[in-house]
């Protein structure tokens, strides 16, 4: 199963999911992408450096403003999660 993780801050739930995949608790799975609407989400650093897990970090806020509309961000997430 391919997993995409949505984060908004520290990434504590993301870390638990990554650990569960690594330990086999979530079998036959890989974490494919970490997405946030906050470019400075601390979870990005955790995903890449602290967890030593091969994930691609993307921030939607570089392309779309949260204040403008949720529709462009939803389209971005849909594209990234395919």
Buried (B, 14 or more C-beta within 10 A) or exposed (E): EEBBBBBEEEBEBBBEBBEBBBEEEBEEBEBBBBBBBBEEBBBBBBBBEEBEBEBEBBBBBEEBEEEEEEEBBEEBBEEBBE
